[in-house]
Amino acid sequence: MLRAKRRRTQDERSAETRSRLIEAAIAIIAGAGYSAASTTAIARRAGVSRGALQHQFGTRYELLAAVSDQLTQDMVTLADKRQSRAATLDKRVEAIVTLYWRVYSSPTFLAVLNIRFGLTNDSPLRARLSRHYGDIYRGSDGPWLALFADTALSRERLIALRRVTLATLRGLAVARFLGVLQGSPMAQIRSLQGLLVRELNNAG
């Protein structure tokens, strides 16, 4: 006997609508730029009404802020993935750098860049986008520290290495966005990995 399909709760339907709207905003901004992301265009791509968009986010700026929040969540979620501390140091470095690059090479980061460049200096959303970097640092240092806890480096030095890693990958992503990075960034990423392995092996 077939079971009746469970009906989704209102909270589940609301969460799905929010997710679809955020994904639609990311796709439009990453593909056509900040100015193309009108509420009408986003709602149409998400397959919902403008009323549904306004119910979920209130304003266009709140939806764009949610795109920034999504980038933060992506980084924290990836950083929280369990990495094997039994692996060799070079393999651990390769794995975590690959995860970070996955975030910074994603459509979400491209969308956040487009939003950032499209805002005026006095926009409250501009400050919120700036805060996201601090959220990434504070919210996901832990897995990095745990992954390299067997090295002789201090906590402060490990955190400094993470800051350099994120800044380098973010810079590569921006260079690619601006069209000044020719070809694949993998040579630069491999160089970064090599530098990290040497530094992590250095207890001096």
C-alpha positions as CSV (number, residue, x, y, z in Angstrom):
1,M,0.0,0.0,0.0
2,L,1.4,3.4,-1.0
3,R,2.0,5.9,1.7
4,A,0.6,9.4,1.2
5,K,3.3,11.8,0.4
6,R,4.1,14.1,3.4
7,R,3.1,17.6,2.8
8,R,5.8,20.2,3.3
9,T,5.4,22.6,6.2
10,Q,5.1,26.3,5.7
11,D,8.6,26.8,7.0
12,E,10.0,24.3,4.4
13,R,8.1,26.0,1.6
14,S,9.4,29.4,2.7
15,A,13.0,28.1,2.9
16,E,12.7,26.7,-0.6
17,T,11.4,30.0,-1.9
18,R,14.2,31.9,-0.2
19,S,16.8,29.5,-1.7
20,R,15.4,29.8,-5.2
21,L,15.4,33.6,-5.0
22,I,19.0,33.7,-3.8
23,E,20.1,31.3,-6.5
24,A,18.2,33.4,-9.1
25,A,19.9,36.6,-7.9
26,I,23.3,34.9,-8.0
27,A,22.8,33.6,-11.6
28,I,21.6,37.0,-12.9
29,I,24.3,39.1,-11.2
30,A,27.1,36.7,-12.1
31,G,25.9,36.4,-15.7
32,A,24.7,39.9,-16.5
33,G,25.9,42.2,-13.8
34,Y,24.5,44.1,-10.8
35,S,22.3,46.5,-12.8
36,A,20.4,43.5,-14.4
37,A,19.3,42.2,-11.0
38,S,15.9,43.9,-10.7
39,T,13.3,42.4,-8.4
40,T,11.2,41.6,-11.5
41,A,14.0,39.7,-13.2
42,I,15.0,37.8,-10.1
43,A,11.4,36.8,-9.3
44,R,10.8,35.7,-12.9
45,R,13.9,33.6,-12.9
46,A,13.0,32.0,-9.6
47,G,9.5,31.3,-10.8
48,V,7.8,33.3,-8.1
49,S,5.8,36.5,-7.9
50,R,7.3,39.8,-6.9
51,G,5.0,39.7,-3.9
52,A,6.7,36.5,-2.8
53,L,10.1,38.1,-3.1
54,Q,9.0,41.1,-1.0
55,H,7.5,38.8,1.5
56,Q,10.7,36.9,1.9
57,F,13.2,39.8,1.8
58,G,11.3,43.1,2.0
59,T,13.6,45.0,-0.3
60,R,16.0,44.3,-3.1
61,Y,18.9,45.3,-0.8
62,E,17.9,42.7,1.7
63,L,18.0,40.0,-1.0
64,L,21.4,41.2,-2.2
65,A,22.6,41.1,1.4
66,A,21.4,37.5,1.5
67,V,23.7,36.8,-1.5
68,S,26.6,38.1,0.6
69,D,25.6,36.0,3.5
70,Q,25.5,33.0,1.3
71,L,29.1,33.5,0.4
72,T,30.0,33.6,4.1
73,Q,28.0,30.4,4.7
74,D,29.6,28.6,1.8
75,M,33.1,29.3,3.2
76,V,32.2,28.3,6.8
77,T,30.4,25.1,5.6
78,L,33.3,24.1,3.4
79,A,35.9,24.9,6.1
80,D,33.9,22.7,8.5
81,K,34.2,19.6,6.3
82,R,36.4,17.1,8.1
83,Q,39.9,16.9,6.7
84,S,42.0,13.9,7.5
85,R,44.8,15.0,9.8
86,A,46.4,11.6,9.1
87,A,47.2,12.7,5.5
88,T,50.6,14.1,4.7
89,L,51.1,17.8,5.2
90,D,51.2,18.6,1.5
91,K,47.9,16.7,0.9
92,R,46.2,18.6,3.7
93,V,47.4,21.9,2.3
94,E,46.2,20.9,-1.2
95,A,42.8,19.8,0.1
96,I,42.0,23.0,2.1
97,V,43.3,25.4,-0.6
98,T,41.2,23.5,-3.1
99,L,38.1,24.0,-0.9
100,Y,38.8,27.7,-0.5
101,W,39.4,28.2,-4.2
102,R,36.0,26.5,-4.9
103,V,34.3,29.3,-2.9
104,Y,36.3,32.2,-4.5
105,S,35.9,30.8,-8.0
106,S,32.1,30.3,-7.6
107,P,29.3,32.3,-9.2
108,T,28.4,33.4,-5.6
109,F,31.7,35.3,-5.2
110,L,31.4,36.7,-8.7
111,A,28.0,38.0,-7.8
112,V,29.2,39.5,-4.6
113,L,32.0,41.3,-6.5
114,N,29.5,42.7,-9.0
115,I,27.3,43.9,-6.1
116,R,30.2,45.5,-4.4
117,F,31.4,47.4,-7.5
118,G,27.8,48.5,-8.2
119,L,27.2,50.1,-4.9
120,T,27.7,53.7,-3.9
121,N,30.1,54.6,-1.1
122,D,27.3,55.4,1.4
123,S,25.3,52.3,0.9
124,P,24.6,50.3,4.1
125,L,24.9,47.2,2.0
126,R,28.5,48.1,1.2
127,A,29.4,48.0,4.9
128,R,27.6,44.6,5.2
129,L,29.6,43.2,2.3
130,S,32.8,44.4,4.0
131,R,31.8,42.7,7.3
132,H,31.4,39.3,5.5
133,Y,35.2,39.0,5.4
134,G,35.5,39.3,9.1
135,D,32.7,36.7,9.5
136,I,34.7,34.3,7.3
137,Y,37.8,34.8,9.4
138,R,36.1,34.5,12.8
139,G,33.7,31.8,11.8
140,S,36.1,29.3,10.2
141,D,39.6,29.6,11.7
142,G,38.9,26.6,13.9
143,P,39.1,23.8,11.2
144,W,42.3,25.3,9.8
145,L,43.9,25.4,13.2
146,A,42.8,21.8,13.9
147,L,44.1,20.6,10.5
148,F,47.6,21.9,11.2
149,A,47.7,21.5,15.0
150,D,50.5,19.0,14.7
151,T,52.9,21.6,13.3
152,A,55.2,23.6,15.5
153,L,53.8,27.0,14.5
154,S,51.9,29.2,17.0
155,R,48.2,29.8,16.8
156,E,49.0,33.5,15.7
157,R,51.3,32.4,13.0
158,L,48.8,29.7,11.7
159,I,46.0,32.3,11.6
160,A,48.3,34.7,9.8
161,L,49.0,32.0,7.2
162,R,45.3,31.5,6.7
163,R,44.8,35.3,6.1
164,V,47.5,35.3,3.5
165,T,46.0,32.2,1.8
166,L,42.5,33.7,1.7
167,A,43.8,37.1,0.4
168,T,45.8,35.4,-2.3
169,L,42.9,33.3,-3.6
170,R,40.6,36.3,-3.4
171,G,43.1,38.3,-5.4
172,L,43.3,35.6,-8.1
173,A,39.5,35.5,-8.3
174,V,39.4,39.3,-8.7
175,A,42.1,39.3,-11.3
176,R,40.2,36.7,-13.3
177,F,37.0,38.8,-12.9
178,L,38.8,41.9,-14.3
179,G,40.2,39.9,-17.2
180,V,43.9,40.5,-16.2
181,L,44.6,36.8,-15.3
182,Q,45.7,35.0,-18.5
183,G,45.0,31.3,-18.6
184,S,44.4,29.0,-15.6
185,P,45.3,30.1,-12.1
186,M,46.5,26.7,-11.1
187,A,50.2,27.5,-11.5
188,Q,49.8,30.3,-8.9
189,I,47.7,28.1,-6.7
190,R,50.3,25.4,-6.7
191,S,52.9,28.0,-5.9
192,L,50.8,29.1,-2.9
193,Q,50.5,25.5,-1.8
194,G,54.3,25.0,-2.0
195,L,54.9,28.2,0.1
196,L,52.4,27.0,2.7
197,V,54.0,23.6,3.0
198,R,57.4,25.1,3.5
199,E,56.2,27.6,6.1
200,L,54.2,25.0,8.0
201,N,57.3,22.8,8.1
202,N,59.3,25.8,9.5
203,A,59.3,26.0,13.2
204,G,61.7,28.9,13.3
